[in-house]
Amino acid sequence: MVADLEVDLAAEKIIAAEKGVEKIAVEIKSFLSKSWLHDFYKAVGQFGFYNLAIAAVEKDRQLYLAMPDTAYNFLFKDPIAQELASINKMKFIIFSVEIQSIKSWKK
């Protein structure tokens, strides 16, 4: 079933990769709607589902949510977003859309 997972929009996807010796899966989110909060709400739910599905078949693979730095910086000023990420044990890859590169990894 994990191989059959599809994300809602073509611009968003889940990929498997390796970072050094760490096996990772990355859920890429674009945060293009009018509400970054709504996008984050949806991403948290999908992250939880994907995390459980991946753990069922590959316990050593860690899931990351990749999101634009602008959305991350806006959302994580709010302690509720921080707590939600902590409760769900979310890991992040923060990227810059403008310079098309990863800015940071957050565990």
C-alpha positions as CSV (number, residue, x, y, z in Angstrom):
1,M,0.0,0.0,0.0
2,V,2.8,2.5,0.8
3,A,4.0,2.3,-2.8
4,D,0.5,3.3,-3.9
5,L,0.4,6.5,-1.8
6,E,-0.4,9.6,-3.9
7,V,-0.5,13.2,-2.7
8,D,-3.4,15.5,-3.8
9,L,-1.7,17.8,-6.2
10,A,0.9,17.0,-9.0
11,A,3.2,19.7,-7.5
12,E,3.2,17.8,-4.2
13,K,4.5,14.3,-3.7
14,I,6.2,11.9,-1.4
15,I,9.6,10.6,-2.3
16,A,12.0,8.1,-0.7
17,A,15.7,8.9,-0.4
18,E,18.8,8.5,1.8
19,K,20.5,11.2,3.7
20,G,23.9,9.8,4.6
21,V,23.1,6.5,6.3
22,E,19.6,7.7,7.3
23,K,16.7,6.4,5.2
24,I,14.1,9.1,4.7
25,A,10.8,9.8,3.0
26,V,9.9,13.3,2.2
27,E,6.3,14.7,1.8
28,I,6.7,17.9,-0.2
29,K,4.1,20.6,0.3
30,S,3.8,23.8,-1.7
31,F,1.5,25.8,0.6
32,L,-0.1,27.6,-2.3
33,S,-3.6,28.1,-1.0
34,K,-4.9,31.3,0.5
35,S,-4.5,29.9,4.0
36,W,-1.2,28.6,5.1
37,L,-2.9,27.5,8.3
38,H,-5.3,25.3,6.4
39,D,-2.5,23.9,4.3
40,F,-0.6,23.0,7.5
41,Y,-3.7,21.5,9.0
42,K,-4.0,19.2,6.0
43,A,-0.3,18.5,6.0
44,V,-0.3,17.4,9.6
45,G,-3.1,14.9,8.9
46,Q,-1.4,13.5,5.9
47,F,2.0,13.4,7.7
48,G,0.4,11.3,10.4
49,F,-1.2,8.9,7.9
50,Y,2.0,8.5,5.8
51,N,4.1,8.1,8.9
52,L,2.0,5.2,10.1
53,A,1.9,3.6,6.6
54,I,5.7,3.9,6.2
55,A,6.4,2.5,9.6
56,A,4.3,-0.5,8.9
57,V,6.7,-1.6,6.1
58,E,10.0,0.3,6.8
59,K,10.5,1.0,10.5
60,D,13.9,2.5,9.9
61,R,12.7,5.2,7.3
62,Q,12.0,8.6,8.8
63,L,9.4,10.9,7.3
64,Y,10.1,14.6,6.8
65,L,7.7,17.3,5.7
66,A,9.3,19.7,3.2
67,M,7.8,23.2,3.1
68,P,8.7,26.7,2.0
69,D,10.6,28.8,4.4
70,T,8.0,31.6,4.2
71,A,5.2,29.3,5.3
72,Y,7.4,27.7,8.1
73,N,8.5,31.1,9.4
74,F,4.9,32.4,9.5
75,L,3.3,29.3,11.0
76,F,6.0,28.6,13.7
77,K,5.6,31.9,15.3
78,D,2.5,30.4,16.8
79,P,3.0,28.1,19.8
80,I,0.0,26.0,18.8
81,A,1.8,25.0,15.5
82,Q,4.9,24.3,17.4
83,E,3.0,22.1,19.9
84,L,1.2,20.3,17.1
85,A,4.5,19.5,15.3
86,S,6.0,18.3,18.6
87,I,3.0,16.1,19.5
88,N,3.2,14.5,16.0
89,K,7.0,14.1,16.1
90,M,7.3,16.0,12.8
91,K,10.6,16.5,11.1
92,F,11.0,19.3,8.5
93,I,13.0,20.2,5.5
94,I,12.7,24.0,5.0
95,F,13.4,25.1,1.5
96,S,13.6,28.4,-0.3
97,V,11.4,28.7,-3.4
98,E,13.3,31.8,-4.5
99,I,16.8,30.2,-4.6
100,Q,15.5,26.7,-5.0
101,S,17.6,25.2,-2.2
102,I,17.2,23.6,1.2
103,K,17.7,26.1,4.0
104,S,17.5,23.8,7.0
105,W,16.6,20.4,8.4
106,K,14.6,20.4,11.7
107,K,14.1,17.3,13.8
